[in-house]
């Protein structure tokens, strides 16, 4: 693998959203860094491939978030709105994981939060996973954590 090239090291799994989109969980590498990725993909229409909608997490973040997601109830209606945690990505940048409602729909939200001298607030980077897919989310997130551990990443 060239130092500056992107590669998918392991495809963990897919959650289908509708006939034209899905969310993919994977372990990726770029410029010598390895990380977990949750990204929305389009599967039909004028474009097929990755979108900008998604989040990357360090292996340490995945290890910290995995037990919090595993502890969520399996029944979507019983998952309560709450912030699960704030995890440092790099100085001035964190990922906040929370269960929240937006436009009448509850979801598991992974969103970047920037806090430095130039800006404090949400960035455009992130992804919202539908809470009705909570069992699949829990399974795939646990598999992602196991894959990172098995690969000693």
C-alpha positions as CSV (number, residue, x, y, z in Angstrom):
1,X,0.0,0.0,0.0
2,X,1.5,3.4,-1.0
3,X,1.8,5.9,1.8
4,X,-0.7,8.3,0.3
5,X,-3.3,5.9,-1.1
6,X,-6.7,5.0,0.3
7,X,-7.6,1.4,0.8
8,X,-10.4,-0.6,2.4
9,X,-8.7,-3.1,4.7
10,X,-11.9,-4.9,5.8
11,X,-15.6,-4.6,4.8
12,X,-17.5,-5.2,8.1
13,X,-21.0,-5.0,6.8
14,X,-23.9,-3.1,5.3
15,X,-27.2,-1.7,6.5
16,X,-29.7,-1.2,3.7
17,X,-31.7,2.1,3.9
18,X,-33.8,1.9,0.8
19,X,-33.4,0.6,-2.8
20,X,-30.9,3.3,-3.7
21,X,-28.7,3.8,-0.5
22,X,-27.0,1.9,2.2
23,X,-24.6,2.5,5.1
24,X,-21.3,0.6,5.1
25,X,-19.1,-0.2,8.0
26,X,-15.4,-0.7,7.2
27,X,-11.8,-0.5,8.4
28,X,-9.8,1.7,6.1
29,X,-6.3,3.1,5.7
30,X,-5.1,6.4,4.3
31,X,-1.7,8.0,4.5
32,X,-0.5,5.4,6.9
33,X,-3.4,5.8,9.4
34,X,-5.9,3.1,10.0
35,X,-9.4,3.9,11.1
36,X,-13.0,2.8,11.3
37,X,-15.5,4.3,8.9
38,X,-19.3,4.5,8.8
39,X,-20.4,5.9,5.4
40,X,-23.5,6.3,3.3
41,X,-23.3,4.9,-0.2
42,X,-25.6,5.4,-3.2
43,X,-26.3,2.2,-5.1
44,X,-28.3,3.4,-8.1
45,X,-29.1,6.4,-10.2
46,X,-26.6,8.8,-11.8
47,X,-23.9,8.1,-9.2
48,X,-23.0,4.8,-7.5
49,X,-20.4,5.0,-4.7
50,X,-19.5,6.7,-1.4
51,X,-21.1,10.0,-0.4
52,X,-19.7,12.7,1.9
53,X,-22.1,11.6,4.6
54,X,-20.1,9.6,7.1
55,X,-17.7,9.6,10.0
56,X,-14.2,8.2,10.7
57,X,-13.1,7.1,14.1
58,X,-9.8,6.1,15.5
59,X,-9.4,2.6,16.9
60,X,-9.4,4.1,20.4
61,X,-12.7,5.8,19.8
62,X,-14.3,2.6,18.5
63,X,-13.1,0.7,21.6
64,X,-14.6,3.4,23.9
65,X,-17.9,3.7,21.9
66,X,-18.5,-0.1,21.4
67,X,-19.7,-0.9,24.9
68,X,-22.0,2.2,25.0
69,X,-23.7,1.0,21.8
70,X,-23.8,-2.6,23.0
71,X,-25.7,-1.4,26.2
72,X,-28.5,0.2,24.2
73,X,-31.8,-1.7,24.2
74,X,-32.6,-3.9,21.2
75,X,-36.2,-2.5,20.9
76,X,-36.1,0.8,19.0
77,X,-39.0,2.3,20.9
78,X,-37.2,1.9,24.2
79,X,-34.0,3.6,23.2
80,X,-34.0,7.0,25.1
81,X,-32.6,10.2,23.8
82,X,-29.2,10.9,25.4
83,X,-25.7,11.8,24.7
84,X,-23.6,8.7,24.9
85,X,-20.2,10.5,24.9
86,X,-17.8,12.9,23.5
87,X,-14.6,11.4,22.1
88,X,-11.4,13.4,21.1
89,X,-10.4,12.9,17.5
90,X,-7.5,15.4,17.5
91,X,-6.9,18.7,19.3
92,X,-9.9,20.9,18.8
93,X,-12.0,18.1,17.2
94,X,-14.3,15.6,18.9
95,X,-17.0,13.1,17.8
96,X,-20.2,13.3,19.8
97,X,-22.3,10.1,19.8
98,X,-25.9,10.6,20.8
99,X,-29.4,9.3,20.4
100,X,-31.6,12.2,19.2
101,X,-34.8,13.1,17.3
102,X,-34.8,15.1,14.1
103,X,-37.9,15.9,12.1
104,X,-39.9,13.3,14.1
105,X,-37.4,10.5,13.6
106,X,-35.1,9.1,16.2
107,X,-31.6,8.1,15.3
108,X,-28.1,7.3,16.5
109,X,-26.0,10.3,15.6
110,X,-22.2,10.4,15.1
111,X,-21.3,14.1,14.6
112,X,-18.0,16.0,14.6
113,X,-17.7,18.9,17.1
114,X,-15.1,21.6,16.6
115,X,-13.8,23.7,19.4
116,X,-11.0,26.1,18.8
117,X,-10.2,29.8,18.5
118,X,-11.9,30.2,15.1
119,X,-15.1,28.2,15.6
120,X,-17.1,26.3,18.2
121,X,-19.9,24.1,17.1
122,X,-21.0,21.2,14.8
123,X,-19.3,20.6,11.6
124,X,-20.8,19.1,8.4
125,X,-19.1,15.7,9.1
126,X,-21.2,13.0,10.6
127,X,-23.8,10.4,10.0
128,X,-27.2,9.5,11.4
129,X,-28.2,5.9,11.7
130,X,-31.9,5.0,11.9
131,X,-32.8,3.7,15.4
132,X,-35.1,1.1,13.9
133,X,-31.9,-0.6,12.7
134,X,-30.4,-0.7,16.3
135,X,-29.9,-4.5,16.3
136,X,-27.9,-4.4,13.0
137,X,-26.0,-1.3,14.2
138,X,-25.0,-3.1,17.5
139,X,-23.9,-6.2,15.6
140,X,-21.8,-4.3,13.0
141,X,-20.3,-2.0,15.6
142,X,-19.2,-5.0,17.7
143,X,-17.8,-6.7,14.6
144,X,-15.8,-3.5,13.8
145,X,-14.3,-3.4,17.3
146,X,-13.4,-7.1,17.0
147,X,-11.8,-6.6,13.6
148,X,-9.7,-3.7,14.9
149,X,-8.6,-5.9,17.9
150,X,-7.8,-8.9,15.7
151,X,-5.7,-6.8,13.3
152,X,-3.9,-5.2,16.3
153,X,-4.9,-1.8,15.0
